Amino acid sequence: MNRGCVSVGEVKCDSCKKLIEQGERYLLMEEEEEGKGDGKKSRFCIECCLAKGYAGYQEEKGEKVLTFFPTSVDSE
């Protein structure tokens, strides 16, 4: 399950190891193992999400908005 989150403390990006400070957005990806409720959790900063294609900008109501759940996105 993927979730777009806002950091409420100090969190590190699992890709680039950058500190995600309080109030910054990040993506939490949870890989569930079969037969088990717990899985591996990975956290990615916005820059890594954009580079990996997990996030993108979409046009909504005349302005570009960052989304972690892109259907068709513009790269920037």
N, C-alpha and C positions, 0 to 999 in steps of 0.2 A: 504494500500500500504506500502510495506517495502522498505526502502532505506538505503544503506550503506553510511555513511557520515564521514567527517573529521571535527573535532571541530575547529571553528575559534574564539572561546571565551570560557568562563567557562560554562560548561554544567554538570548537575548532572545526574547520573544513577538513573532511577526510581525504580530499584530493590534494589541495595545495598547502594544507596545514595552517592557513591564515586564520587569525582569531576573528570570529564573528561577534561583534560587540552588541551590547544591549540595544534593542530597537531595530536591528538590521534583520532583513528577511533572509531565509535560507530554506532549502528543500531537505526534507527528511524522507529517505527511501528505506522501506522496511521489507526485507526478503524473508518471507515466511517459509519455514521448513515443513515438509509434509508430516502430519501427525503431531506436530508440536505447535504450541501457541506462540512461542518466542522465536524471533529470527534475528538476523544481523541487521543492525541499523547503520545507515550511512548518512552523513550530513554534508551538504554541498553549499558553498557560498554562491552568490548571484553570478559572479564572474565565471566560475566553473560550470554552473548550470547553463549559461549562455554558450560556453565553448563546447559542451557536450551535447547540446540540443535539448536539454531537459526543460529549458525555459526560453521564452521569446517575447517579443513585443507584438501586440495586436492593436489595431485601431478600434477604439470604442468611443462613440459620441464625439468624434472629431479630434481625439487625442490618443497618443500612443501609451499603452498600459503594459507593464510587465506582468506576465502570467507564467505560472509553473505548469499549467495544463494547456499547452498550445494545441490547436487543431491545425491551423496554418499560420505560420509566423513570419515576420520580417526580421532578418538578421541585422544587427546593428553593431 
